[in-house]
Amino acid sequence: MKPPAYIFIGLLESGKTTFIKEVIADPNFTLDEKTLLIRCEDGIEEYDEEFLEKYNIVLVDVEDEDELTTAALKKAHEAEKPDRVVIEFNGMWDLGHFVDEVMPNCWELYQIVASVCGPTLELYSNNLGPKMFEHITSADLIVFNRCTQKDKDYLHQRNIRAMNPRATIFLDDVDGNSEDYRDNMVMP
């Protein structure tokens, strides 16, 4: 049986590591499975040894996109024999190329999760439009975090749902409260 692979994508400081840690720490997600965690960029938040040990995680760092090869990933898979794979993908790398050509066929792509910092969305959209669009349109789950009411209004005005009608979208505010994007969507 192929282990499920979860890809977490987002730009630097979008909250990927924090979100991954929350997901892995959730007892509904983690029992005693072994997780192969492929980290493709270092952010402010880190995985400490205690966390890795507690949740049976093997961390593999990939510093450069050229190192992210099918052969290297298969080698890590064969060495660790994980029950699941979590990839903290570098938001500036080509996700489509990774999914279509690099990800080994010994893994089953289960979910792509996009983490987006609400207050920086407009800035990044204006400066990195195609990259932000790729993150939003590729994801199965999109979490806009650290949102103020102004950010939430902007997201509804931009009609994010139209960019990716199949995704589940959540807006997390600065206090950690979460709301489903559909709850306050303007109906046509």
Disulfide bonds with the S-S distance in Angstrom:
none
